Amino acid sequence: MKVLTRWSNTLMERYLPDPYIFVAILTLVVFLLGLGLTDSGPLDMVTYWGDGFWGLLAFTMQMVIVLVAGHVLASSPVFK
């Protein structure tokens, strides 16, 4: 099992791109599809993206709190 885990870890580290690449590509794809399939202009699409991005801020902060609290609990002596 360790050999399989080590091999898959090496494979992912070598060939899996940075998550930011996925974000940039998906943003571009959605932007182009929005321009092509709707009556929105480029400025409208940028406005929609900006409004949607900041609308997710509350959810993002909740997830950060969950991650930090989970890390603190997992690192505490009681749970080790």
Secondary structure as UniProt FT lines:
FT   HELIX           2..15
FT   HELIX           19..37
FT   HELIX           42..55
FT   HELIX           57..75
FT   TURN            77..79
//
